Amino acid sequence: MDELPDTYVVPVRTTPVRQALTVRTGRLPQGQRVGLAFTEPERLARAMGADQPWIRLCESALRSMLTPLGIDRIQVDPLLVAPPVRPEAPAATPADASAPQQPVAAMAGTREA
C-alpha cells in the first residue's frame, strides 16, 4: 500500500491587496468546498496547467489554513480543476409560445383596404 507523502504540492494564488499567497480551493460537484493538494508537481500541472504557482506544505499546515475557511476536506490529486461550468442561457422565446405568430405587418397595425 502506498503511503501519503509528508508534504503536498499545494496550488496558490497571490492576493492583489497584500501581495500574500493564499491556498487555492475548489468545490465538489455537490458544492462542498475542499482544499486542493497534489502528491507531485507533474500531477498539479496536468490538472491545473503548467503555469499554476504552488508551494510545498505538510498536511497539518494545510489544514490549519483551511480550517478558518470552514473547509475540513482535502482533495488529493484531483484529475481536473476547472471553474464551474455555467449552462447556456435558453434561446429567447415569445411570451406565449402557443399563440400563432402574426406577420410583422399585422403587428404594426396596418389596415387592409
C-alpha positions in Angstrom: 0.0 0.0 0.0 1.3 3.4 -0.9 1.9 5.9 1.9 0.9 9.5 1.6 3.8 12.0 1.3 5.0 14.0 4.2 4.3 17.2 2.2 1.9 18.1 -0.6 2.2 20.3 -3.6 -0.5 22.9 -3.0 -1.7 25.4 -5.6 -1.6 29.0 -4.5 -2.5 32.5 -5.8 -1.3 35.9 -4.9 -3.7 38.3 -3.4 -3.6 41.7 -5.1 -4.0 43.8 -1.9 -1.4 42.4 0.4 0.8 40.6 -2.1 0.4 37.4 0.0 0.0 33.8 -1.0 -3.3 32.0 -0.4 -4.1 28.4 -1.0 -6.5 27.6 -3.8 -9.6 25.8 -3.0 -12.2 24.0 -5.1 -15.7 22.6 -5.0 -17.0 19.1 -5.4 -19.9 18.6 -7.9 -22.2 18.6 -4.9 -21.0 22.1 -3.9 -18.8 21.2 -0.9 -15.6 23.3 -0.6 -12.4 21.4 -0.5 -8.7 22.1 -0.2 -6.5 21.0 -3.1 -3.3 19.1 -2.8 -1.1 17.0 -5.1 1.5 14.4 -4.5 3.8 15.7 -7.1 4.2 18.8 -9.3 3.5 16.9 -12.5 0.1 15.9 -11.3 -0.7 19.6 -10.4 0.4 20.7 -13.9 -1.8 18.1 -15.6 -4.9 19.2 -13.6 -4.3 23.0 -13.4 -1.8 23.9 -16.0 1.9 24.3 -16.0 1.8 28.0 -15.1 -0.1 27.4 -11.8 2.1 28.6 -8.9 2.5 26.2 -6.0 4.2 25.6 -2.7 5.0 22.6 -0.5 3.0 22.2 2.7 2.7 19.5 5.2 -0.9 18.3 5.9 -1.1 19.9 9.3 -0.1 23.3 7.8 -2.6 23.0 5.0 -5.4 22.0 7.4 -4.6 25.0 9.7 -5.0 27.3 6.7 -8.3 25.6 5.6 -10.0 25.4 9.0 -10.8 29.1 9.4 -12.4 28.9 5.9 -14.7 26.2 7.2 -13.0 23.6 5.0 -12.3 20.2 6.5 -11.7 18.0 3.5 -8.6 17.9 1.3 -8.9 16.5 -2.2 -5.7 14.8 -3.1 -4.6 14.5 -6.8 -7.8 15.7 -8.4 -7.7 14.9 -12.1 -9.2 18.2 -13.3 -9.6 21.5 -11.5 -11.7 23.9 -13.5 -14.0 26.8 -13.0 -17.7 25.9 -12.7 -19.5 25.3 -16.0 -22.5 27.5 -16.4 -25.4 26.3 -18.5 -26.1 28.2 -21.6 -29.0 30.6 -21.5 -32.1 29.3 -23.3 -32.9 30.8 -26.6 -35.3 33.7 -26.4 -38.9 32.5 -26.9 -42.1 34.5 -27.3 -44.1 35.2 -24.2 -46.9 32.9 -25.4 -45.3 30.2 -27.5 -48.7 28.5 -28.1 -50.2 31.6 -29.9 -49.7 31.6 -33.6 -47.2 34.1 -34.8 -48.6 37.1 -36.8 -46.9 38.7 -39.7 -44.9 41.8 -38.9 -47.2 44.0 -41.0 -50.2 42.9 -38.9 -48.4 43.6 -35.7 -47.5 47.1 -36.9 -51.2 48.0 -37.2 -51.5 48.1 -41.0 -55.1 48.1 -42.4 -56.5 46.2 -45.3 -58.2 48.4 -47.9 
